[in-house]
Each structure stands twice: as structure tokens, then as C-alpha cells.
């Protein structure tokens, strides 16, 4: 039996689809595998489709303000996780009410959000615009990082501190060596674990970073977990937080895939790391992991005080007194 819906999707001309939806397209020509660029968007440009390549954060804010003034219904982001982070951060300041749907054309060195949404690396602007015509979406809430001293906000999807900062620096080196997406993430994490295992008792990797973390509880089970680790000030090996359900190369640091803000906190120095690592990666619920200092905590938000830097979607930012929370959900167009 033929799928009539699939037949309809195949017959939609992407130019016609774009013409029926007020669309703004952000292109990052510096993205690793950028296929669209402004030149490729020209066939779609009209009174209802705008495309730009902002070069600075200030230009990006101006462009998004212009998009909002035109009342766009669809925001297309052609780039990787870093581009998405920058656009989401600026957009959160502009669309304080109802936000447009978002379509991603994954062309960066890392495309973790696209992977989580089930968007293939080969997805094109044509396909994204055609999919937008049919309205299939998935909801995802960004991770919002707020500085308590200034109120400045960042929006991304993967937050990390401690050894994750050094691991990300290693991932940047693997990018230069030609490894991208999940491969780069996997290589970086493996290298970080090896450095920790064989670096000796006085290794900086094992020492961790001093962090003060206070979790807000979510439900009865969350209240128990958050209460047990509430307002703790000690050295941590690694802190991860994300709202993604699916992580690169199939790793499950937060356990069973689920919605919401999830965290993994590992005390320093990490105990029984060689035995715990494969269980953490596989998402094992083994109870001894928590007793050994490997804590998984679901929370709508947490306060964090940290002197060292943190990572948000591949970019390093200075530490300080922060609130990390689950932001409002956005609608992402999917195949």
C-alpha cells in the first residue's frame, strides 16, 4: 500500500513550500560542511524568505530583530552546534513571547542537536523547507546559563565543567586531525579518561575543580537525589548537564534517554574509574555508582559557583556564580 502522506511530501516543491511560510535563514559560511550559503539560498528569496550571513554577534542580533519585525514563522539555521548556540542565545532576547519554529541544516564540525532530533547529516535546505511545509516538529528545551552578577544569558544544549573543558580542547585538536561529530567527542573523552587513569595520583585531571552546586528538586525521587547532594562544595572531576535525549556515538552518561534537564556529577578524585566508565557510558543504573561518587540527578535548575571555566556547546566561558536551568521548549522541524 502506498503512503499517501509520503507521496505528498515528495511532490512538494521546496520553493513553493518556502513561499507559503515567512522564513528567515541564518547561514554560517565558516561551518565545516556548509552546503547552503547565501548563494544557494537565492532561488528561495522572495518577500517571505530572507537569508543573511551575519559576521558578528551584533550583526546577528540586528538580523534576528529584523526577522521578528517581519513576523517570520520559520527560522532556519545553517551551521553546527556553535552556530545554533549563538542564534538561540540572541533569539531568546528578541522573542520573549511566541517563538518561530526552528529548522536546522547541520553543517558544523559537531551537530549533536541534529543527531538528537533525528536529522541526517545529509539534510539540505530544500529538505528542511519541504519538511516545514508539513509541520512535523519535535520539542526540545535549551539549557539556559544565567550569570547572577549581570543577568547575562546563554542558551545551548550541552553544558560541561571540570575535565569536560580539557576534553573539549582535545576534541578541537581532533577536528584539525580530521575527526568530527561523535568520533571527535569519543576520542576526546577516551583521551581524558586515559590521562586520568595513567596520570598518577597527583594528576591535575584527578584533582578536579572546586564547585559549589545546589540542585532544585523535581518530584519525590528528584527531591531525594537533590536533597542528598544539596548545596555541596567540594572538588568535582566532571559536571555534565543537557536536555538532549540522544548523545553522540550512543553514549548514555545520564542513563535512560528522557526529556528534561539531566546532570552527571562525578566527585574528585574519581574512584574505580576503569570499572565505572563503561557502565556510565552504557547508561547502567547500578546503585554502587552513586555510592562511589558518580551522581545522576534530574533537576529543573541548579546554582553553580565555579572559579574555572565551563563549556557550552563547544565554547569555553569564564566561571562565576551561575544558574543553569531548563529553558522553555522550542519546536524544531524534523524529517
C-alpha positions as CSV (number, residue, x, y, z in Angstrom):
1,X,0.0,0.0,0.0
2,X,1.3,3.4,-0.9
3,X,1.9,6.1,1.8
4,X,-0.2,9.0,0.5
5,X,1.4,11.4,3.0
6,X,4.9,10.4,1.8
7,X,3.8,10.9,-1.8
8,X,2.5,14.3,-0.9
9,X,5.8,15.2,0.8
10,X,7.8,14.0,-2.2
11,X,5.7,16.1,-4.6
12,X,6.1,19.4,-2.7
13,X,8.4,21.9,-4.4
14,X,10.7,23.4,-1.7
15,X,10.4,26.8,-3.4
16,X,6.6,26.7,-3.2
17,X,6.9,25.4,0.4
18,X,9.2,28.4,1.3
19,X,6.9,30.9,-0.3
20,X,4.0,29.9,1.9
21,X,5.9,30.3,5.2
22,X,7.5,33.6,6.3
23,X,11.1,32.3,6.7
24,X,14.4,33.7,7.9
25,X,17.6,31.9,7.1
26,X,20.9,32.3,9.1
27,X,23.9,30.9,7.2
28,X,27.3,30.4,8.7
29,X,29.7,30.1,5.7
30,X,32.5,29.1,8.1
31,X,30.7,25.9,9.1
32,X,32.7,22.8,8.3
33,X,30.4,21.3,5.8
34,X,28.3,24.3,4.8
35,X,26.2,23.5,1.7
36,X,23.7,26.3,1.6
37,X,25.5,29.7,2.0
38,X,23.7,32.8,0.7
39,X,24.3,31.8,-2.9
40,X,22.4,28.6,-2.5
41,X,19.5,30.3,-0.8
42,X,19.0,32.8,-3.7
43,X,16.4,30.6,-5.5
44,X,14.2,30.8,-2.4
45,X,14.5,34.5,-1.8
46,X,11.2,36.5,-2.0
47,X,9.1,38.8,0.0
48,X,8.5,36.0,2.5
49,X,12.0,34.5,2.6
50,X,15.1,36.4,3.9
51,X,18.6,35.0,4.1
52,X,21.7,36.5,5.7
53,X,25.2,35.6,6.8
54,X,25.9,37.7,10.0
55,X,29.6,38.1,10.8
56,X,29.4,39.3,14.4
57,X,27.2,38.9,17.4
58,X,25.9,42.5,16.9
59,X,25.0,41.7,13.3
60,X,23.3,38.6,14.4
61,X,21.1,40.5,16.9
62,X,20.2,43.1,14.2
63,X,19.3,40.3,11.7
64,X,17.1,38.5,14.2
65,X,15.4,41.7,15.3
66,X,14.6,42.4,11.6
67,X,13.3,38.8,11.3
68,X,11.0,39.4,14.2
69,X,9.8,42.7,12.7
70,X,8.9,40.8,9.5
71,X,7.0,38.2,11.6
72,X,8.8,35.1,10.4
73,X,7.2,31.8,11.2
74,X,10.3,29.7,10.5
75,X,13.9,30.3,11.5
76,X,16.4,28.2,9.5
77,X,19.9,27.8,11.0
78,X,22.6,26.5,8.6
79,X,25.5,25.6,10.8
80,X,26.7,23.4,13.7
81,X,26.1,23.4,17.4
82,X,28.1,26.6,18.0
83,X,26.0,28.5,15.4
84,X,22.8,27.2,17.0
85,X,24.0,28.3,20.4
86,X,24.7,31.8,19.2
87,X,21.4,32.1,17.4
88,X,19.4,30.6,20.3
89,X,21.1,33.0,22.7
90,X,20.3,36.1,20.7
91,X,16.8,34.9,19.8
92,X,15.9,34.4,23.4
93,X,16.3,38.1,24.0
94,X,14.2,39.0,21.0
95,X,11.3,36.5,21.0
96,X,10.1,36.9,24.6
97,X,6.7,35.6,23.6
98,X,5.8,33.0,21.0
99,X,8.9,32.0,19.0
100,X,9.1,30.7,15.4
101,X,9.7,27.1,14.6
102,X,13.3,26.3,14.0
103,X,14.8,24.2,11.2
104,X,18.4,23.0,11.3
105,X,20.7,22.3,8.3
106,X,23.6,20.5,10.1
107,X,26.9,21.7,8.6
108,X,29.2,22.1,11.6
109,X,32.0,20.1,13.0
110,X,29.7,18.9,15.7
111,X,25.9,18.5,15.2
112,X,24.7,17.0,18.5
113,X,21.3,18.7,18.4
114,X,20.6,17.5,14.9
115,X,21.6,14.0,15.9
116,X,19.2,14.1,18.8
117,X,16.4,15.3,16.6
118,X,17.0,12.5,14.0
119,X,18.2,15.0,11.3
120,X,20.7,13.3,9.0
121,X,24.0,14.9,8.1
122,X,22.9,15.0,4.5
123,X,19.8,17.1,5.2
124,X,19.7,20.1,2.8
125,X,17.9,23.4,2.8
126,X,15.5,22.1,0.2
127,X,14.5,19.2,2.5
128,X,14.2,21.4,5.6
129,X,11.9,23.8,3.8
130,X,9.8,21.0,2.4
131,X,9.5,19.4,5.9
132,X,8.5,22.7,7.3
133,X,5.5,22.8,4.9
134,X,4.1,19.6,6.6
135,X,4.6,20.8,10.2
136,X,6.2,17.8,11.8
137,X,8.2,19.0,14.8
138,X,9.9,17.8,18.0
139,X,10.1,19.8,21.2
140,X,13.4,20.5,22.8
141,X,14.3,22.9,25.7
142,X,17.7,24.6,25.6
143,X,19.9,24.7,28.6
144,X,20.0,28.4,29.8
145,X,23.0,29.6,31.7
146,X,22.5,32.9,33.7
147,X,25.2,34.9,35.3
148,X,24.0,36.1,38.7
149,X,26.1,39.3,38.8
150,X,24.9,40.6,35.4
151,X,21.9,38.6,34.4
152,X,23.6,37.8,31.0
153,X,22.2,34.6,29.5
154,X,23.5,31.9,27.2
155,X,21.4,29.2,25.5
156,X,22.8,25.8,24.4
157,X,22.2,22.1,24.7
158,X,25.3,20.6,26.3
159,X,26.9,22.2,29.4
160,X,30.1,20.9,30.9
161,X,32.7,21.7,33.5
162,X,35.8,20.1,35.1
163,X,37.5,17.6,33.0
164,X,35.0,18.2,30.2
165,X,36.7,21.5,29.5
166,X,40.0,19.8,28.9
167,X,38.3,17.0,26.9
168,X,36.7,19.6,24.6
169,X,40.1,21.2,24.0
170,X,41.3,17.8,22.9
171,X,38.2,17.5,20.7
172,X,39.3,20.7,18.9
173,X,42.6,19.1,18.1
174,X,40.9,16.0,16.7
175,X,38.9,18.4,14.4
176,X,42.1,19.6,13.0
177,X,43.2,16.0,12.5
178,X,40.0,15.3,10.6
179,X,37.7,13.7,13.2
180,X,34.3,15.2,13.5
181,X,30.9,14.8,15.2
182,X,30.6,11.7,17.5
183,X,34.1,10.5,16.5
184,X,35.7,13.6,17.9
185,X,33.7,13.5,21.1
186,X,34.5,9.9,21.6
187,X,38.2,10.4,21.0
188,X,38.4,13.3,23.4
189,X,36.6,11.5,26.2
190,X,38.7,8.4,25.7
191,X,41.9,10.6,25.9
192,X,40.6,12.3,29.0
193,X,40.0,9.0,30.7
194,X,43.4,7.7,29.8
195,X,45.0,10.8,31.1
196,X,43.2,10.3,34.4
197,X,43.9,6.6,34.7
198,X,47.6,6.8,33.9
199,X,48.4,10.3,35.1
200,X,49.3,9.3,38.6
201,X,47.9,10.2,42.0
202,X,48.8,13.8,41.7
203,X,47.5,14.3,38.2
204,X,45.6,17.6,37.6
205,X,43.0,15.5,35.8
206,X,42.3,13.6,39.0
207,X,42.3,16.6,41.3
208,X,39.2,18.1,39.7
209,X,37.8,21.6,40.2
210,X,36.2,23.1,43.2
211,X,32.4,23.6,42.6
212,X,29.5,24.5,44.8
213,X,26.3,23.0,43.5
214,X,22.7,23.5,44.8
215,X,20.1,21.5,42.9
216,X,16.4,22.3,42.7
217,X,14.3,19.2,43.2
218,X,11.9,17.7,40.6
219,X,9.3,15.3,42.1
220,X,9.7,13.0,45.0
221,X,12.6,11.0,43.6
222,X,14.3,14.1,42.4
223,X,13.8,15.7,45.8
224,X,15.6,12.8,47.4
225,X,18.5,12.9,45.0
226,X,18.8,16.7,45.0
227,X,18.5,16.8,48.8
228,X,21.3,14.3,49.2
229,X,23.6,16.4,47.2
230,X,22.2,19.8,48.0
231,X,24.5,22.8,48.4
232,X,27.7,20.7,48.3
233,X,31.0,22.5,48.0
234,X,33.9,20.1,47.0
235,X,36.2,19.1,44.2
236,X,34.4,17.6,41.2
237,X,36.0,15.6,38.4
238,X,33.3,16.4,35.9
239,X,29.9,18.0,35.6
240,X,27.7,17.5,32.6
241,X,24.2,18.8,32.0
242,X,22.0,18.5,29.0
243,X,18.4,18.5,27.8
244,X,19.2,16.2,24.8
245,X,17.7,12.8,24.8
246,X,20.3,11.2,22.5
247,X,24.0,11.8,22.8
248,X,26.8,11.3,20.2
249,X,28.1,7.8,19.4
250,X,25.3,6.3,21.5
251,X,26.8,7.2,24.9
252,X,24.3,7.5,27.8
253,X,26.0,9.4,30.6
254,X,22.6,10.4,32.1
255,X,21.1,6.9,32.0
256,X,17.9,6.1,30.1
257,X,17.1,8.6,27.4
258,X,14.4,11.0,28.7
259,X,13.3,14.6,28.4
260,X,14.3,17.4,30.8
261,X,17.5,18.7,32.3
262,X,19.7,15.9,33.4
263,X,23.1,16.1,35.1
264,X,26.1,13.8,35.8
265,X,28.3,14.9,38.6
266,X,31.5,12.9,39.4
267,X,33.4,13.6,42.6
268,X,37.1,14.1,42.5
269,X,39.3,12.2,42.6
270,X,37.2,9.7,40.6
271,X,37.1,6.3,42.3
272,X,37.2,3.0,40.4
273,X,37.2,4.9,37.1
274,X,38.2,2.0,34.9
275,X,35.2,-0.1,36.2
276,X,32.8,2.8,36.3
277,X,33.5,4.3,32.9
278,X,31.9,1.6,30.7
279,X,28.8,1.5,33.0
280,X,28.4,5.3,32.8
281,X,28.8,5.3,29.0
282,X,26.3,2.5,28.7
283,X,23.7,4.2,31.0
284,X,23.9,1.5,33.6
285,X,21.6,2.1,36.7
286,X,24.0,0.2,39.0
287,X,23.4,1.5,42.5
288,X,27.1,1.4,43.5
289,X,27.9,4.1,41.0
290,X,26.2,6.8,43.2
291,X,27.9,5.5,46.3
292,X,31.2,5.7,44.5
293,X,30.7,9.3,43.6
294,X,29.0,9.1,40.2
295,X,25.8,11.0,40.6
296,X,22.9,11.3,38.1
297,X,20.4,14.0,39.1
298,X,17.4,15.3,37.2
299,X,16.6,18.9,38.1
300,X,14.8,21.8,36.5
301,X,17.7,24.0,37.6
302,X,20.8,24.3,39.7
303,X,23.0,27.0,41.1
304,X,26.7,26.6,40.4
305,X,29.7,28.5,41.8
306,X,32.9,27.7,40.0
307,X,36.2,29.6,39.5
308,X,37.3,27.7,36.5
309,X,35.7,27.9,33.1
310,X,32.8,25.9,31.7
311,X,31.8,24.7,28.2
312,X,28.5,25.3,26.4
313,X,28.2,23.6,23.0
314,X,32.0,23.6,22.4
315,X,32.8,27.2,23.5
316,X,34.7,28.0,26.7
317,X,33.3,30.7,29.0
318,X,34.7,32.0,32.3
319,X,33.2,30.7,35.5
320,X,31.5,32.5,38.3
321,X,28.2,32.3,40.1
322,X,25.7,30.8,37.7
323,X,22.2,29.5,37.5
324,X,21.8,26.6,35.0
325,X,18.2,25.8,34.1
326,X,15.9,24.2,31.5
327,X,14.5,27.0,29.3
328,X,11.1,27.0,27.5
329,X,10.7,24.4,24.8
330,X,11.1,25.3,21.1
331,X,9.6,23.5,18.1
332,X,12.2,22.0,15.8
333,X,11.3,20.9,12.3
334,X,12.3,17.2,11.6
335,X,12.1,14.9,8.6
